[in-house]
Amino acid sequence: MEHARLFLYGGLRATDPASRAAAFCRKQPTEPDQQDMESAALSDQHHRRLERRVDRIQEKLPDTLARMLAWLREPRATWVRAPAGFLLILGGLFSFLPVLGIWMLPLGLVLLAYDVPFLRPPINRALVRGERRWKEWKRRRRAASSSS
């Protein structure tokens, strides 16, 4: 009786070279390493920061628009949010046409940032800068109107 050599590769017993190679090349499940956990925590932090910024914007919107934005922010609305984000960005690029405007570009980017994690940090920074500039502009406008 001929003895076949048995090789253990990740719990798989392989006797022929082809199945040994397939077992060796197969990726073994590994535990998440420290870098994966840090990047997941950082992504969660960026998502929470984005939520806070959009909450502030939503509070200042009229009721109808606020309800629409609240619906778009729900996780189940991804199938609407992503295409709407792309269309708004496209409309923002064609802002030289009537009806379309540059306001569509940042709104589309904010909507896409909900579903595309690498967009969250730059969008968060842009929202912070925009909020600061808006407050400065309002402050200057009030000072100019009160001094007149």
C-alpha positions in Angstrom: 0.0 0.0 0.0 1.4 3.3 -1.0 1.5 6.0 1.6 0.4 9.5 0.6 2.0 12.4 2.3 -0.5 14.6 4.1 0.2 18.3 4.5 -1.7 20.6 6.8 -2.3 24.1 5.5 -4.7 26.0 7.6 -6.6 22.9 8.6 -6.9 21.5 5.0 -5.3 18.2 4.3 -3.8 18.1 0.8 -2.2 15.1 -0.9 -1.6 16.3 -4.4 0.5 19.3 -5.4 -2.4 21.3 -7.0 -4.6 21.2 -3.9 -1.5 21.9 -1.7 -0.8 25.1 -3.7 -4.4 26.1 -3.6 -4.5 25.6 0.2 -1.2 27.6 0.6 -2.4 30.5 -1.5 -5.8 30.7 0.2 -5.9 33.6 2.6 -6.3 32.6 6.1 -8.7 34.5 8.4 -6.7 36.8 10.6 -7.5 39.0 13.6 -7.8 42.7 12.9 -4.5 44.3 13.6 -3.9 47.6 15.5 -3.8 49.7 12.3 -7.2 48.4 11.1 -8.8 49.2 14.5 -7.3 52.7 14.6 -8.5 53.4 11.0 -12.0 52.2 11.9 -12.0 54.4 15.0 -10.8 57.4 13.0 -13.5 56.8 10.4 -16.1 56.7 13.1 -14.7 59.9 14.6 -14.9 61.6 11.1 -18.5 60.3 10.7 -19.6 61.7 14.1 -18.0 65.0 13.3 -19.8 65.1 9.9 -23.1 64.3 11.7 -22.6 67.2 14.1 -21.9 69.6 11.3 -24.9 68.6 9.2 -27.1 68.7 12.4 -26.2 72.4 12.7 -27.0 73.0 9.1 -30.3 71.1 9.3 -31.4 73.1 12.4 -31.3 76.3 10.3 -33.2 74.9 7.3 -36.9 75.4 6.8 -39.0 72.4 8.0 -39.6 70.9 4.5 -35.9 70.9 3.6 -34.9 69.8 7.1 -37.2 66.7 6.8 -35.9 65.9 3.4 -32.3 66.2 4.6 -33.1 64.0 7.7 -34.5 61.3 5.4 -31.4 61.5 3.1 -29.2 61.0 6.1 -30.8 57.8 7.2 -28.7 54.6 6.4 -31.5 53.1 4.3 -31.5 56.1 1.9 -28.1 55.2 0.5 -29.6 54.1 -2.8 -31.0 57.7 -3.2 -28.2 59.6 -1.4 -25.3 58.4 -3.6 -27.0 59.2 -7.0 -28.3 62.5 -5.7 -24.8 63.4 -4.6 -23.3 62.6 -8.0 -26.1 64.5 -9.8 -25.6 67.5 -7.5 -21.9 67.5 -8.2 -22.5 67.3 -11.9 -25.0 70.1 -11.6 -22.4 72.2 -9.7 -19.9 71.7 -12.5 -22.4 73.1 -15.0 -23.2 76.1 -12.8 -22.8 78.5 -15.7 -26.1 77.3 -17.0 -29.4 78.8 -15.7 -31.1 77.1 -12.8 -28.0 75.1 -11.9 -25.7 76.7 -9.4 -22.4 76.4 -7.6 -24.3 75.6 -4.4 -24.9 72.1 -5.8 -21.3 71.1 -5.6 -20.7 71.3 -1.8 -24.1 69.8 -1.1 -23.3 66.8 -3.4 -20.0 66.4 -1.7 -21.6 66.3 1.7 -24.1 63.7 0.6 -21.3 61.6 -0.9 -19.2 61.9 2.3 -21.8 59.8 4.1 -21.0 56.8 1.9 -17.4 57.4 0.9 -15.2 57.4 4.0 -12.1 59.0 2.5 -14.2 62.1 1.7 -15.2 62.7 5.3 -12.0 64.5 6.6 -11.7 67.1 3.8 -15.5 67.7 3.9 -15.4 68.2 7.7 -12.5 70.7 7.3 -14.4 72.5 4.6 -17.6 72.7 6.7 -15.6 74.1 9.6 -14.0 76.7 7.4 -17.3 77.6 5.8 -19.0 78.0 9.1 -16.2 80.2 10.4 -16.3 82.4 7.3 -20.1 82.7 7.5 -19.9 83.8 11.1 -17.2 86.4 10.2 -19.2 87.7 7.3 -22.3 88.1 9.4 -20.3 89.8 12.1 -18.8 92.3 9.6 -22.1 92.9 8.1 -23.7 93.7 11.5 -20.8 96.0 12.4 -21.1 97.8 9.0 -24.8 98.2 9.4 -24.6 99.4 13.0 -21.9 101.9 12.3 -23.8 103.5 9.4 
